[in-house]
Amino acid sequence: MTPTWYVTFEVRKRGTLPKQRSPRETRTFTTEAEAKAFVRSKLDEGLAVFAGTINPSVPRQLIPSARIRAWLDDELSDTERHTGPDTE
């Protein structure tokens, strides 16, 4: 199956690295349920998380970290979910 959801989360620094690396990491998931389970595990670790759908999935969704908990509780209405600029 093709992944349709992504979750981006902050990565904690561990030790000293010889070169700079991104403070964020992204994982992809085939279902919204899998993405939500992963988000819950990262929130339990105290990490900042946001999620969304991968193009060309329709409707496009972006769930910012401020709305993650509501998304997990399925409290977001369609108008609260941020969509891309050309949703028709």
C-alpha positions in Angstrom: 0.0 0.0 0.0 1.1 3.5 -0.7 1.6 5.8 2.3 -0.9 8.6 2.6 0.0 10.1 6.0 3.2 11.6 7.4 4.2 12.5 10.9 7.1 14.9 11.6 8.6 15.0 15.0 11.6 16.6 16.8 14.7 14.6 17.4 16.5 14.9 20.6 20.2 15.5 20.5 22.4 12.6 21.8 26.1 13.3 22.3 28.2 15.2 19.9 28.0 14.6 16.2 30.7 15.5 13.7 28.3 17.3 11.4 25.0 19.2 11.8 21.8 17.1 11.4 18.2 18.0 11.0 16.4 18.5 14.4 13.3 16.8 12.8 12.5 13.4 11.4 9.5 12.3 9.3 7.9 8.9 9.0 5.1 7.8 6.6 2.1 5.6 7.3 -0.6 3.9 5.1 -3.5 4.7 7.4 -4.6 7.6 9.7 -4.9 5.1 12.6 -1.2 4.1 12.2 -0.2 7.8 12.1 -2.3 8.5 15.2 -0.7 5.6 17.2 2.8 6.8 16.3 1.9 10.4 17.3 0.6 9.2 20.7 4.0 7.4 21.3 5.9 10.6 20.4 3.7 12.8 22.6 4.3 10.4 25.5 8.0 11.1 25.0 7.3 14.8 25.2 8.2 15.6 21.6 6.7 18.3 19.4 4.8 16.6 16.6 2.7 17.5 13.5 1.1 15.4 10.8 -0.6 15.6 7.5 -1.5 13.8 4.2 1.0 13.2 1.5 0.2 14.7 -2.0 -1.8 13.8 -4.1 -4.1 12.5 -1.3 -7.4 14.3 -1.2 -8.5 16.0 0.9 -5.1 17.4 1.8 -4.7 17.9 5.5 -2.1 19.5 7.8 -2.5 19.0 11.5 -0.2 21.5 13.3 1.2 20.6 16.7 -1.3 23.0 18.4 -4.2 20.8 17.1 -2.6 17.4 17.4 -4.5 16.5 20.6 -7.8 17.4 19.1 -7.0 15.4 16.0 -6.2 12.4 18.2 -9.6 12.8 19.9 -11.3 13.2 16.5 -12.5 16.6 17.5 -11.3 18.6 14.5 -14.0 19.7 12.1 -13.2 19.9 8.4 -12.8 23.7 8.7 -10.3 23.5 11.5 -8.0 21.2 9.5 -5.6 23.2 7.4 -5.7 22.4 3.7 -3.5 23.3 0.8 -4.0 26.4 -1.4 -5.7 24.7 -4.3 -8.3 22.4 -2.8 -11.3 22.0 -5.2 
